[in-house]
């Protein structure tokens, strides 16, 4: 379970958005990743809309990663793996 999808698109450990990725990615890598995602939604670089999209997307992703990590740790503690 923990190794499922463990490589990102560049071959680095921790697929984008995963708990591992959030623990190893630099601020620049995070901003670049979410800027590209928001650009695919039609947001233009350098606009306040892009900034907001990046901020909200990153926050949502971080929250999902934290919940995933918490659930995994809880399952280990309860021996439910």
C-alpha positions in Angstrom: 0.0 0.0 0.0 2.7 2.6 0.9 4.6 2.0 -2.3 1.7 2.3 -4.6 2.5 5.1 -7.1 5.7 6.0 -5.3 7.5 7.7 -8.3 6.7 11.1 -9.7 6.7 11.9 -13.4 10.4 12.8 -13.2 11.4 9.5 -11.5 11.8 11.0 -8.1 10.5 9.2 -5.0 7.1 10.4 -4.0 4.5 11.0 -6.7 3.2 14.6 -7.0 0.7 15.4 -4.3 1.6 12.3 -2.1 2.6 12.7 1.5 6.1 11.7 0.6 6.2 14.4 -2.1 5.0 17.0 0.3 7.8 16.1 2.7 10.5 16.3 0.1 9.4 18.9 -2.5 10.8 22.4 -2.4 8.6 25.5 -2.5 9.7 26.1 -6.0 8.8 22.5 -7.1 5.4 22.8 -5.5 4.6 26.2 -7.1 5.8 24.9 -10.5 3.7 21.8 -10.3 0.5 23.6 -9.3 1.1 26.5 -11.8 1.2 23.9 -14.6 -2.0 22.3 -13.4 -3.8 25.6 -13.1 -2.6 26.6 -16.6 -4.3 23.5 -17.9 -7.5 24.9 -16.4 -7.0 28.1 -18.5 -5.5 30.4 -15.9 -2.9 32.7 -17.2 0.6 33.0 -15.6 1.1 36.2 -13.6 -2.6 36.8 -12.8 -4.3 36.9 -9.4 -6.5 34.1 -10.6 -3.5 31.9 -11.3 -2.1 32.8 -7.8 -5.4 31.9 -6.2 -5.7 28.7 -8.2 -2.2 27.6 -7.2 -2.8 28.5 -3.5 -6.1 26.7 -3.2 -4.9 23.7 -5.3 -1.8 23.3 -3.1 -3.8 23.7 0.1 -6.3 21.1 -1.0 -3.6 18.7 -2.1 -1.7 19.1 1.2 -4.9 18.5 3.2 -5.5 15.3 1.2 -1.9 14.1 1.7 -2.2 14.8 5.4 -5.4 12.8 5.7 -3.8 9.9 3.7 -0.8 9.9 5.9 -2.9 10.1 9.1 -5.0 7.1 7.9 -1.9 5.1 7.1 -0.4 5.7 10.5 -3.6 4.9 12.2 -3.9 1.6 10.3 -0.4 0.7 11.4 -1.2 1.6 15.0 -4.3 -0.6 14.8 -2.6 -3.4 12.9 -5.1 -3.0 10.1 -2.8 -3.3 7.2 
